[in-house]
């Protein structure tokens, strides 16, 4: 299992279960990771983490390649540099910044 799949399938659901306050962002995030897949994090409708595009429209879509995403997982502060270099595309920067609590 790749680091990306492990993050979405194991780490993130476990972290949200242990820290329910993190789910108070009230948004749906879609992660399109080239080379790894698509995942949805639904913090608005209680959907949690699911593979693929979610049933509810995303409030924020993050698009990048697997190598860039895994660098961000290792060092979340790299997300800003990745956006500035065009390696990470974000449809709603304000909502994306709220993910820092979840990634850290």
C-alpha positions in Angstrom: 0.0 0.0 0.0 1.3 3.4 -0.9 1.8 6.1 1.7 -1.0 8.0 0.0 -3.5 5.1 0.2 -2.4 4.4 3.8 -3.1 8.1 4.7 -6.6 8.1 3.3 -7.6 4.5 4.2 -6.1 4.2 7.6 -4.5 7.2 9.2 -7.1 9.9 8.4 -10.2 7.9 9.4 -8.4 6.9 12.7 -7.4 10.4 13.4 -10.9 11.8 12.8 -12.3 9.1 15.1 -9.9 9.9 17.9 -10.3 13.7 17.4 -13.9 14.4 16.5 -13.3 18.2 16.9 -11.3 18.1 13.7 -14.5 17.3 11.7 -16.0 20.7 12.6 -14.6 22.3 9.4 -18.0 21.8 7.7 -16.7 21.3 4.1 -16.3 18.5 1.5 -12.7 18.1 0.2 -11.8 16.1 -2.9 -8.2 15.0 -3.3 -7.3 14.1 -6.9 -3.8 12.5 -6.6 -2.4 11.6 -10.1 -0.8 8.1 -9.8 -2.7 7.2 -6.7 -6.4 7.9 -7.0 -9.2 10.2 -5.8 -10.5 10.4 -2.2 -13.2 12.5 -0.6 -13.2 13.9 2.9 -16.8 14.8 3.8 -16.8 16.8 7.0 -20.1 18.5 6.2 -22.5 15.6 5.8 -20.9 13.0 8.1 -19.5 11.0 5.2 -15.9 10.8 6.5 -13.3 9.5 4.2 -14.2 7.6 1.0 -12.4 6.5 -2.1 -13.5 8.2 -5.3 -15.5 11.3 -5.9 -18.1 11.8 -3.2 -21.8 11.9 -3.6 -21.9 15.5 -2.4 -20.1 18.2 -4.4 -16.7 19.2 -3.2 -16.3 22.7 -1.6 -12.5 22.4 -2.2 -10.6 20.3 -4.7 -6.9 19.6 -4.3 -5.1 18.3 -7.3 -1.5 17.1 -7.4 0.8 14.2 -8.2 1.6 11.4 -5.8 5.2 12.4 -5.2 4.2 16.0 -4.3 1.4 14.7 -2.0 3.6 12.4 -0.2 6.1 15.2 0.4 3.3 17.2 1.9 2.3 14.3 4.1 5.9 14.1 5.4 6.2 17.9 5.8 2.9 19.7 5.8 4.6 23.1 5.6 5.6 22.2 2.0 1.9 22.6 0.9 2.3 26.4 0.6 5.5 26.1 -1.5 3.8 23.4 -3.7 0.8 25.8 -4.4 3.2 28.6 -5.2 5.2 26.4 -7.6 2.0 25.1 -9.3 2.5 21.6 -8.1 -0.6 21.6 -5.9 -3.7 23.2 -7.3 -6.4 24.2 -4.8 -9.9 25.4 -5.8 -10.5 27.2 -2.4 -7.4 28.3 -0.6 -9.3 29.4 2.5 -10.8 26.0 3.1 -7.5 24.3 2.2 -5.7 26.1 5.0 -8.1 24.5 7.4 -6.6 21.1 6.5 -3.4 22.0 8.4 -4.9 20.7 11.6 -5.8 17.4 10.0 -2.4 16.9 8.2 -0.2 17.9 11.1 
